[in-house]
């Protein structure tokens, strides 16, 4: 499918003829003509739990923030409550989760919370943590989504600057067996193919136009996944210490150890992660197409888009 020489490049502009087409003009004119106001939370709210990888008890408090603040994590367990801005240029690790770091201070496994913030349209918020990882809760983003909704959402005085990409972005794995693409699109859509060699999981595909209603019903409840034989090795690495059968779907060579919410729960969770990782670039209007992508490729894509549009405040 991608033998064309243009698609062999990891990142390339649209052709002049496509940029001049009626379709593209419609995308950019409509996108620039429907600017929304920035949004923050109406009130503060707190949630408690354990970190997925650290297993450490954590209190998370989300608070309203001023216009153009962006999403800011504050480590309240450290002196002076250092800040970590949630932007693609702060990504420093993608080992089983997305890690942000600023001035030597880290917060990791941010993707589930960022996913919910993206879909809820939160431009500005302060997120206080008394540990380095948000709570895993149910291993998905539905509780974060409801948590944000319960706090309330209010419009602010300045307009949001959505990113309407004017290029096709593509990132491939080194072996070119995995990829993620962002196409110009008047909306936000994710099409994902998950490829797992194990017969229990196999190939899964899902395609969603991302709206609050679809997200709440079809994506946010999907939990993270683990292979039983890998659990001990992960814990020896200091990972998955907060994972349980209640917040992770686990499979072995005989089948699933817990009941699935969806028969294709894995690929839905992959889409949840993409939504969170791409938010690090801003609010991006695009159609994302991915095959076997994970946090590494997701955040590389976010970094490319962020680099081109970093003057835009969200």
Secondary structure by P-SEA (a helix, b strand, c coil): cccccccccccccccccccccaaaaaaaaaaaaccccbbbbcbbbbbbbbbccccccbbbbbbbbcccccbbbbccccccbbbbbbccccccccccbbbbbccccccccaaaaaaaaaaacccbbbbbbccccccccccccaaaaaaaaaabbbbccccccccccccbbbbbccccccccccccccbbbbbbbbbbccccccbbbbbbcccaaaaacccccbbbbbcccaaaaaaaaccccccccccccccccccccccccccaaaaaaaaaaaaaaaccccccbbbbbbccccaaaaaaaaaaaaaacccccc
